[in-house]
Amino acid sequence: MTGLWDQPGVPHKGWRCVGMEDLEEPTGRCEMCGREEIRYVHFMDHDDHPTALEVGCVCAEKMEDDLVGPRRRERGLLNQARRRRNWVTRQWRTSAKGNLTLNTDGRRFVVRLDGRHWKAHLLDGERWLGGRKRFDSEEAAKLALFDFVFPVEAPTSAHR
């Protein structure tokens, strides 16, 4: 696989990050240099290029001309993945009704078994949210609550 740095017509600067993805392991390959295996994919867009590119941190730094932003985005994804992984092992308590509950960040999270499926609820202020979707496992219900309340933040770029 060859990279795009030496191809005519491919801009080198002025790119902006429009999204990111954590592959959880370094299984991707940077489309700009073609050499680096990447775990964190930076989706880079440019007005003078027909498609977004999936690149690694070093190429994103060069493409954005920003040595701080791409690493900050990757650190944010890593922290989010760590928080998400720890979420299911936190000290969920069992309520009098037998539901699993967690009180944190001013909210009450509830996961309950309903027949053969799990349901997830959130008490945010005085409003109960959720409870309609069914999950095959307790862990899946807990993770759905985490993803709803703590979504991955959108990337920011110095070139907007």
PyMOL commands that set and color helices and strands:
alter all, ss='L'
color gray80, all
select helices_A, chain A and resi 57-64+69-87+138-149
alter helices_A, ss='H'
color red, helices_A
select strands_A, chain A and resi 16-22+28-29+37-38+40-45+53-55+93-94+100-104+107-114+117-124+127-130
alter strands_A, ss='S'
color yellow, strands_A
deselect
rebuild
show_as cartoon
